[in-house]
Amino acid sequence: MCVALAAALTTATVTWAQQPRAMDRQEPANLAGPPDTQNFGVMDWLRRMHEAARQSNYVGTFVVSAATGNLSSARIWHACEGELQVERVEALSGPQRITYRRQDRVQTFFPESRLVKSERREILDVFPNLRGVSDAQIEALYSAQRLGHGRVAGIEADVVQLAARDPWRYGYRVWSERRTGLIVKLQTLNNTGQVVEQSAFSELQLDAPLSASSLAQMMDKTAGYTEHQTVLKRTTAEKEGWALREAVPGFLPVSCYRRAMAGAKDRDPQQRMVQWTFSDGLATVSLFIEPAPAAVAREDSLMVLGATHTLVRRLTEPGGEGWWVTAVGEVPAQTLDQFVSRLVRVSR
């Protein structure tokens, strides 16, 4: 499930009623009954949820609410054809935007400014992503307990508690659709069991007769828009001169990219940003590292929005060179503090 969390795009925007008539009579792809989950372990649940997020066709309205009172919603179209996955997410709150994802290609349309931004994302906003982390490592970090059954948007679901085994990550309570395993509701829990963020479908149609190829074609309809392409270049933290003097428990590095800053040349190391990403299989943390010009007035800060914390801190080398580090992740604030405090400059 992707939480994206977009000219009027009259020709590119397709409502549910406008899907091709030839697909109206398609039968649901999966008519099998629900499996026996009584003896499922944590990886049984997570693999089932992960595959459902990749293989299900659905259309629904998705709502995210935080303990602080913030509320957002989006309309999601998700289609699969073999290995091809395409998703369309239309924001229903906040600035108007429509985001398309085809495999790792992401394109966001902003109708009011007539701007479309494109980039490639190796790690997508899918829970659980299970990327780059072994089963044994995840089992050492989380446990699973089946709590029973529930209903979300009229859909029968298994309710599962995914408990964190240490204070460096959140736990989760998940409603997983009984037949497919698709996550239909997700609560993020702190170490006292309080809900810090909740996301759920308020309305959902499973086995929706969507065409992945038709959705994908809409990404190319950019007439009348100014296009902005974000180019990320794969690199390593070592090549960029960075390391953690000690790993943060349970988190492994999964990717590192650099991008030129606005108006700069990528060859200039003082004019580019590095994005170093870590995962524990469920939670993801990204470190954004950029030069800190003396003329730029910024302050150290910590921001929170639901389960997402953002920590901004200036690092200064013994020689006086400064860097701004922005750590972002759906993890406790203390976890981000550990990442930033353990980040060190190394010789290349």
C-alpha positions in Angstrom: 0.0 0.0 0.0 1.4 3.3 -1.0 0.7 6.3 1.2 1.6 9.2 -1.0 1.2 10.7 -0.2 -1.0 16.6 -8.3 -3.9 20.2 -14.9 -6.6 20.3 -14.5 -5.2 17.4 -16.6 -8.5 17.0 -18.4 -7.0 14.6 -20.8 -4.7 12.9 -18.3 -7.1 12.5 -15.3 -9.3 9.5 -15.5 -12.1 9.1 -12.9 -13.4 5.6 -11.9 -16.4 6.1 -14.2 -14.1 6.8 -17.2 -12.2 3.5 -17.1 -12.4 1.6 -20.4 -15.7 -0.3 -20.8 -13.9 -3.3 -22.1 -12.7 -4.0 -18.5 -16.1 -3.7 -16.8 -16.8 -7.4 -17.0 -13.5 -8.6 -15.7 -13.8 -11.2 -12.9 -11.9 -10.8 -9.7 -8.4 -12.3 -10.0 -8.3 -14.1 -6.7 -11.4 -16.0 -5.5 -9.6 -18.2 -3.0 -10.8 -18.1 0.6 -8.6 -16.8 3.4 -5.7 -18.9 4.6 -5.3 -20.4 8.0 -3.3 -17.8 9.9 -3.4 -19.3 13.4 0.2 -20.3 13.4 1.6 -17.3 11.4 4.9 -15.8 12.6 6.0 -12.3 12.0 7.6 -13.0 8.6 4.5 -15.0 7.4 2.4 -11.9 8.1 4.9 -9.4 6.6 5.4 -11.4 3.4 1.7 -11.7 2.9 1.1 -8.0 3.4 4.1 -7.1 1.1 2.9 -9.3 -1.7 -0.7 -8.0 -1.4 0.6 -4.5 -1.8 2.4 -5.5 -5.0 -0.2 -7.7 -6.6 -3.6 -6.3 -5.8 -5.8 -4.2 -8.0 -7.9 -1.7 -6.0 -9.4 1.8 -5.9 -10.1 3.5 -2.6 -10.1 6.6 -0.5 -7.3 6.7 2.1 -7.2 8.8 5.2 -4.2 9.5 7.5 -4.7 11.1 10.9 -2.2 12.0 13.6 -2.5 12.3 17.4 -1.8 16.0 17.0 -5.0 16.4 15.0 -3.5 16.6 11.5 -5.7 14.9 8.9 -5.1 14.2 5.2 -6.8 12.1 2.6 -6.2 10.8 -1.0 -7.8 8.8 -3.7 -5.7 5.8 -4.8 -5.8 3.7 -8.0 -3.5 0.7 -7.9 -3.1 -1.7 -10.8 -0.8 -4.6 -11.6 -0.2 -6.5 -14.8 2.5 -9.2 -14.4 5.6 -7.4 -13.1 4.2 -4.0 -14.0 2.9 -1.9 -11.1 1.2 1.5 -11.6 -0.4 3.7 -9.1 -2.2 7.0 -9.2 -2.7 9.0 -6.0 -4.8 12.2 -6.0 -4.5 14.4 -2.9 -7.9 15.4 -1.5 -6.5 17.7 1.1 -3.7 20.3 1.0 -2.3 21.6 -2.2 -3.8 20.0 -5.3 -1.5 17.3 -6.8 -1.7 14.0 -8.6 1.2 11.5 -8.3 1.8 8.6 -10.6 4.2 5.7 -9.9 5.3 3.2 -12.5 7.8 0.8 -11.0 10.5 3.1 -9.6 9.5 6.1 -11.7 7.4 8.8 -9.8 5.8 11.8 -11.5 3.8 14.5 -9.6 1.6 17.0 -11.3 0.8 20.3 -9.7 -2.2 21.8 -11.6 -2.1 25.2 -10.0 1.5 26.0 -10.9 1.4 23.9 -14.1 4.5 22.0 -13.0 5.3 18.3 -13.2 8.2 16.8 -11.2 9.8 13.5 -12.1 12.3 11.3 -10.3 13.2 7.7 -9.7 12.9 6.2 -6.3 14.5 3.0 -5.4 12.7 2.8 -2.1 9.0 3.5 -2.3 6.5 4.4 0.3 5.2 0.9 0.8 4.7 -0.8 4.1 6.3 -3.2 4.7 9.1 -2.8 2.2 11.2 -5.7 3.5 14.1 -4.5 1.4 17.7 -5.3 2.1 17.0 -6.9 5.5 17.0 -10.7 6.2 14.1 -12.5 7.8 16.3 -13.3 10.8 17.1 -9.6 11.3 13.4 -8.6 11.2 12.4 -11.4 13.6 15.1 -10.1 16.0 13.5 -6.6 15.9 9.7 -7.4 15.8 7.3 -9.9 17.1 3.7 -10.7 15.8 0.5 -11.5 17.7 -2.8 -12.1 16.0 -5.5 -10.2 18.0 -8.6 -11.4 16.1 -10.8 -10.1 13.4 -12.1 -6.6 12.5 -13.9 -4.7 9.8 -12.6 -1.7 7.9 -14.7 0.0 5.2 -17.0 -3.0 5.3 -14.1 -5.4 4.6 -13.2 -8.3 6.9 -9.7 -8.2 8.2 -7.2 -10.0 10.5 -5.9 -7.7 13.3 -2.2 -8.2 14.0 0.0 -6.6 16.5 3.6 -6.1 15.4 5.5 -5.2 18.5 9.0 -3.6 18.5 11.6 -5.4 20.7 13.6 -2.2 21.5 12.9 1.5 21.9 14.5 2.5 18.6 11.5 1.8 16.4 7.7 2.0 16.6 5.3 -0.9 16.8 2.2 -1.3 14.7 -1.3 -2.6 14.8 -2.4 -3.8 11.4 -5.8 -4.7 9.8 -5.0 -7.1 6.9 -7.7 -8.1 4.5 -8.5 -11.7 5.2 -8.4 -13.1 1.6 -5.5 -11.2 0.1 -3.5 -9.8 3.0 -3.8 -6.2 1.8 -3.4 -3.7 4.6 -6.6 -1.7 5.0 -5.8 0.0 8.3 -2.5 0.7 10.1 -1.9 2.2 13.5 1.6 3.3 14.5 2.3 2.9 18.2 4.9 4.4 20.5 6.6 2.4 23.3 3.7 3.0 25.7 1.2 1.6 23.2 -0.3 5.0 22.3 -1.4 5.6 18.7 0.8 8.4 17.2 -0.6 8.0 13.6 -3.4 6.1 12.0 -4.1 5.4 8.3 -7.1 3.6 6.9 -9.3 3.2 3.8 -12.6 4.9 4.4 -13.9 3.2 1.2 -12.2 0.5 -0.9 -13.0 -1.6 -3.9 -10.9 -4.7 -4.2 -10.2 -6.6 -7.5 -11.0 -3.3 -9.3 -11.0 -3.7 -13.1 -8.1 -1.3 -13.7 -5.6 -1.3 -16.6 -2.0 -0.7 -15.5 -1.0 0.1 -19.0 -3.8 2.7 -19.3 -2.7 4.4 -16.1 0.9 4.4 -17.2 0.1 6.2 -20.4 -1.3 9.1 -18.4 2.1 9.8 -17.1 3.3 11.0 -20.5 0.5 13.6 -20.9 2.5 16.6 -19.8 1.4 19.1 -22.5 1.1 22.6 -21.0 3.3 21.7 -18.0 6.8 22.8 -17.1 8.8 19.6 -16.5 11.4 19.3 -13.8 13.5 16.2 -13.7 15.3 15.3 -10.5 18.4 13.3 -11.3 19.8 11.1 -8.6 23.2 9.5 -9.1 24.0 6.3 -7.2 27.0 6.6 -5.0 28.3 5.3 -1.6 28.6 7.1 1.7 32.3 6.2 1.7 32.8 7.9 -1.7 31.1 11.0 -0.4 33.2 11.0 2.7 30.7 9.9 5.3 30.3 7.1 7.8 28.6 6.1 11.0 31.1 5.5 13.7 28.7 3.0 15.1 25.6 1.4 13.6 22.1 2.3 14.9 20.7 -1.0 16.2 18.7 -2.8 13.6 19.1 -0.4 10.7 21.1 -1.3 7.6 22.1 1.0 4.8 20.1 0.3 1.6 21.0 3.1 -0.8 23.0 6.3 -1.2 22.5 8.9 -3.9 23.7 12.4 -4.6 21.9 15.2 -6.4 23.1 18.6 -7.5 21.7 21.5 -5.6 19.7 24.2 -7.4 21.8 26.0 -10.0 24.9 24.0 -9.1 27.2 21.6 -11.0 27.3 18.0 -9.7 31.1 17.9 -10.0 31.4 20.5 -7.2 31.3 18.6 -3.9 30.4 21.7 -2.1 27.2 22.1 -4.2 25.5 18.8 -3.9 23.3 16.9 -1.5 23.8 13.4 -0.4 20.8 11.1 0.6 21.8 8.1 2.6 18.9 5.7 3.4 18.6 3.0 6.0 15.9 0.4 6.7 15.1 -2.2 9.4 12.6 -3.9 7.0 9.6 -1.9 8.2 10.8 1.6 9.1 13.0 3.8 6.9 15.4 6.6 7.9 17.0 9.0 5.4 19.9 11.3 6.0 20.1 14.4 3.8 23.6 16.0 4.0 24.4 19.3 2.4 27.1 22.0 2.7 26.4 24.7 5.3 27.4 28.1 3.8 28.2 30.6 6.5 25.8 33.2 4.9 22.8 30.9 5.3 20.9 31.5 8.5 19.4 28.2 9.8 18.8 26.7 13.2 18.9 23.2 14.7 15.3 21.9 14.9 13.1 19.0 15.6 9.7 18.7 13.9 7.0 16.1 14.3 4.0 15.2 12.0 2.2 12.1 13.1 4.8 9.3 13.2 7.3 11.2 11.1 10.1 13.1 12.9 12.5 15.5 11.1 15.7 16.5 12.8 17.9 19.3 11.4 21.3 19.8 12.9 24.5 21.5 11.9 27.8 19.5 12.0 31.1 21.3 12.1 34.4 19.7 11.4 37.6 20.6 13.4 38.8 22.6 10.4 35.6 24.7 10.5 33.8 23.3 7.5 30.1 23.0 8.2 27.3 20.7 7.0 23.6 20.6 7.5 22.1 17.2 8.2 18.4 16.5 7.9 17.3 13.2 9.3 13.8 12.1 8.4 11.9 8.9 9.4 8.8 7.3 10.9 10.8 6.5 14.0 11.1 7.9 17.5 13.0 11.2 17.7 15.8 9.5 19.8 16.5 7.2 16.8 17.2 10.1 14.5 19.4 11.7 17.2 21.4 8.5 17.3 21.9 8.6 13.5 23.0 12.3 13.4 25.2 12.0 16.5 27.1 9.0 15.1 27.6 10.6 11.6 31.3 11.4 11.0 33.4 12.8 8.1 36.0 10.4 6.8 38.8 10.8 4.3 38.1 9.6 0.8 
